[in-house]
Amino acid sequence: MAKFIQSHDGNYSKGRGSHKVTKGYFHRTAVKGDTAIGEGNYFHNHCVQASFYKVIDLAGVVVQTVSPADTEWAVNQFDENQISLSYEFTGLNGTPLTAKQIAAAIADIKADPATKGIASHRMSIAEVANHTTSGW
């Protein structure tokens, strides 16, 4: 089970309106050597007007920072945030995920009632821009 560290109130919106979560996103933190606890604490203590649902570090530790009932600000389009949940992975852009990160993500997505129903789908850039598909 993921540890919960609440994100600062200025980093997300309360509620999702009537929107249903149909998409999930994966991002990299691009911070060398950071941990999930460190990321959670940073977003708890700082208003950066951005957030994520969960973060997974190189050791496979999972931290949740926003309730799935609320809207994290992880992508540029607000309406896209309202229908998606975002996972951050610590580590530099362009580097592979660790086996522990991959295993933790799979286990968490399958166990979390908010994410286990999101369909698996490899989206193209065109689909993302046009909001034409659902899935990871």
Disulfide bonds with the S-S distance in Angstrom:
none
